[in-house]
Amino acid sequence: MSAKLAVLVSGGGRSLENLVERTHAGTLAAEVVLALSDRPGIGALERCARLGIPAQVLDYKALGGAPGFSARVFQELDRREVTLCVLAGFLRLLQVPPAWRGRVLNIHPALLPKYGGKGFYGDHVHAAVLAAGERETGCTVHLVDDQYDHGAHLLQRRVPVLAGDDVHTLAARVFEAEKEALPEAITLLLARRAATRHS
């Protein structure tokens, strides 16, 4: 039985679609069974409709912010017997209950701990990297705790910053690294879980 993944999204859903493609190709031994969004009308929900992925919008404010929203997310995940929760372009703070520690991961478009934390997402990250004159950047997949971009790192992929880069060219190169890093980290975490259960 393949692992069940739930993906939390706030934007276009490119990483979500990449994961679905990998599962269909058989290069990621898992199934995306649910997408959850904190906002309606986003590209990720359109992708879910096209890909046949069940999707739900949970109103962050109506649920009382991080505590109520997080509780509802994990209720939904438990109900569907989800194995791992993946944050892919998800911009809200998620509070992870004890039973889910080590089962929630996030991908961030920089080499954490640099350029992480509240307000550092998407093009804001790449703009900060360029403004600082960095020669390399990349992406980090990490476990999620109750702080932005803070938990233990699973893996990083490095990407050069090239002369003449702007936010868009750099973002495109980092995303290509993310497309490899996220499935690899999921596979790594699933293998770790299996090894723990069998030890």
C-alpha positions, 0 to 999 in steps of 0.5 A: 500500500503506497503512502498517502500524502496531503499537500497544503497550498496557498498559490499556483500549485506547481509543486503539487502538480510535480508530486502528482506527476512523480506518483503517476510515473512511479518514481515516488511511492505515494499517492496525493489524496488531498490538497488543502488551501487557506484561500479560495480562487488560487491556481492550485485548486484549478490544478486539483480539479484538472488532476482529479485531486480532492481539494478543500478550502479552510478559512484561516480567519473564520477558524480563529487563525493558526490554532483553529486552522491547524486543528482542523487540518489535522482532523482532516488528515487523520480522517483520511489516514494520511501518512505525511503532510507536505507544505508546498508554497503554503504561507500560513503558520501551521501548529503541529500536534505531538502525534504529527511531529516528524510527519510534516515537511516544508520546502523553502526556496533558499538555503536555510537558515538564510532567508527564512522566517515570516515574510520570506517566501517566493520572489521576496526570497530571491530578491533578498538573495540577489540584493545580498550579492550571494553567489549561491542559493538553493532550496531546503526541505525541512520538518515543520515545527511551530516556527516559520522555516525552522525545523530539522533539515532533511536535505538541501540542493544548491543552485548557483547565482549567475551574473545577470540573474533577476528574480525570475531567472533565479526563481526558475532555476531554484524551482527546477532544484525544488522539483527534485528535492521535494520527492527525494525528501519525501522518499527519505522520510518514508524510508526512515519511518519504515525503518523505525517501524521495523526496528 
